[in-house]
């Protein structure tokens, strides 16, 4: 199939755009496409290589390449050389053209995107890019970083959360950040609507040498949760085997700070 060919769409079913940041060949996106096909018409535009940690980066200094693929059945699918945010932009303005998606879903990410990780996440940046474009969006992530992570236990939750979003709508300008506990002997207890935990990564940089004796730095670190005992946070929900759902927005304005720094305009700033 070339870029000009498309699979016929049933107008009675919602149009769902699927993307991710782990790349179009990842197990997580295969799982997501499988579930979305039960809910609507599916179009996939995803990176051709892993883009984890890219955040909301976009490609502005080099060409974007887009190729049709045949990895899935019953799906219009394309791989893109750009970032997850690029994929959403290309899908809306080039691939879909006059077909507006009813929903964008991103993931299922191999690894957690809870708390502060939402800022670094390519998965959630794709969802937030959709929200910027006025499209309802959900980012799905599993707290299991393994390439062969088991997604079976989250399929029913992906289905039900997506179905509820399609039926009830998502507030304009909002993307849902959904994280699932990894598979364990303890069943998932349910779903909690949460706030983002106040937490951060405390980075460490190890100085090492490569086989040629050249120095380099390797970043590692520890996750520090300042809200470790707060039951209304995503981190608490996941630690207690709940699915966490956090409504996210792209407006980063600190409204309380507007008033507190308003007096600056009457002072000389050096």
Secondary structure by P-SEA (a helix, b strand, c coil): ccccccccccccbbbbbbccccccccaaaaaaaaaaaaccbbbbbbbccccccccccccccbbbbbbbbccccccbbbbbcccaaaaaaaaacccccccccccccccccccccccccccccaaaaaaaaaaaacccbbbbbbcccccccccccaaaaaaaaaaaaaacccccccccbbbbcccccccccccccccccccccbbbbbbbcccccbbbbbbbbbbbbccccccccaaaaaaabbbbbbbbbccccccccccccccccccccc
